[in-house]
Amino acid sequence: MSAKQKLLDAENRGWSELHSRFDKLSDEDWLKPGVVDDWTPKDMIAHVAVWHAQTADRLESLRMTGERIFNERQPLYRPRAAAGVSSTFRV
C-alpha cells in the first residue's frame, strides 16, 4: 500500500469516527456547551467546516499555481476576533 493510500485511509477513518460520534447526539445535545471549553458540538462542526473549506481552497490554489497563498507570518482566520467579540463564535 502506498503512503498516499495510507494517508487517505487514515483520513477516512477519522471522518467516519467523527460522523459516528455526532450521529449519536440528540437535538438538545447539539447546543450543549462543554465539547471544548464552552464550545457546543454545533460550534465544533462549524469550526471544522470552515477549516476544511479554507484548506481545500489553499490546496487547490497550490495545485493550480504551484505557489502557497499563506505563510507563517500571515494571521489565521479568527471569526471571533474578526467580528470583534470575545465570546464563543456561534453559527
Order of alpha helices (4+ residues) and beta strands (2+ residues): alpha-alpha-alpha
